[in-house]
Amino acid sequence: MPAPTPLKVAFQMDPIEGVNIEADSSFRLALEAQARGHSLFTYTPDRIAYVEGRILARGRDMELRRETGNHVTFGERREVDLSEFDVIWLRQDPPFDMSYITTTHLLDRLSPGVLVVNDPTWVRNWPEKLMVLDFPDLTPPTLVSRDLQTLKDFRRRHGDVILKPLFGNGGAGVFRLTPEDRNLNSLHEMFSAINREPLIMQKFLPDVAKGDKRVILVDGEPVGAINRVPAEGETRSNMHVGGRPEPIGLSDRDREICARIGPRLAERGQIFVGIDVIGDYLTEINVTSPTGLQELERFDGTNASAMIWEAIEKRRG
């Protein structure tokens, strides 16, 4: 098989020098790109700018290696015109706030000459906890609201619920409220003091004790899964808060869910997506900065990073 044509690739992400090279998916994607002969440039989202009709960024060329404590070598900081790149990765972590949204508007202006992954229009329109609203038959009972009485009514109907910020990430600010818990008013006050965004409430799924499955899709097709098991005494299974990753296969239900959502993801340029499945229910569709590539590769040898780059190289012709 012929080697891919070298591409100029930029990563818009949080500082790569601070990542965990054994777990970070952005690092794995960049390392795979380098192995395929592509050149790498990185900049942080606060260094992108619109200047007199051009989209510019200030960052550095980089070379990577899997060497703890010495995994990146940078070139001199320089300003580049992002229209001169072939591929730009939108990989900074949430929160999905107005700063994040603004970068998607700027990156939109590079189309169609530059391939931005994932497509920023649909990252903006489909943040993780909102896209699932298109598939109510696949999800647990769900509410999005800021109104306290509406939240109380939903909880009264469903009893045991999960409450979390609509645009949060990594398990931060996730609370389980059992029927006996009296903290809803206080939590509502706390969240209201932080921002004006709605909250999301879902019926609690006891199957989370067996794990929260992360299914990875490449260009709309499922390629594998890992199971994230909550730590003792925890409801949250996110690896950021101590969830333990374990190998697991794809179930018939996982494939059914992916068959429903996959074509829409591919059509809208969402090349690397991680969905969360608890029991038989879809809970999130992660498009902003999905994780799980290194765990999947470590558990069953599936190099999803290579599959992602093959999809990108195919789109670039």
Secondary structure as UniProt FT lines:
FT   STRAND          8..12
FT   HELIX           16..18
FT   TURN            21..23
FT   HELIX           25..35
FT   TURN            36..37
FT   STRAND          39..43
FT   HELIX           45..47
FT   STRAND          48..51
FT   TURN            52..53
FT   STRAND          54..64
FT   TURN            68..69
FT   STRAND          72..74
FT   STRAND          78..81
FT   HELIX           82..84
FT   STRAND          87..90
FT   HELIX           98..108
FT   TURN            109..113
FT   STRAND          115..117
FT   HELIX           120..125
FT   HELIX           128..131
FT   HELIX           132..134
FT   TURN            136..138
FT   STRAND          142..145
FT   HELIX           148..158
FT   STRAND          161..165
FT   TURN            166..167
FT   TURN            170..173
FT   STRAND          175..177
FT   TURN            179..180
FT   HELIX           184..194
FT   STRAND          199..203
FT   HELIX           206..210
FT   STRAND          212..218
FT   TURN            219..220
FT   STRAND          221..229
FT   TURN            232..233
FT   HELIX           239..241
FT   STRAND          244..248
FT   HELIX           252..267
FT   TURN            268..269
FT   STRAND          272..278
FT   TURN            279..280
FT   STRAND          281..286
FT   HELIX           293..300
FT   HELIX           304..315
//
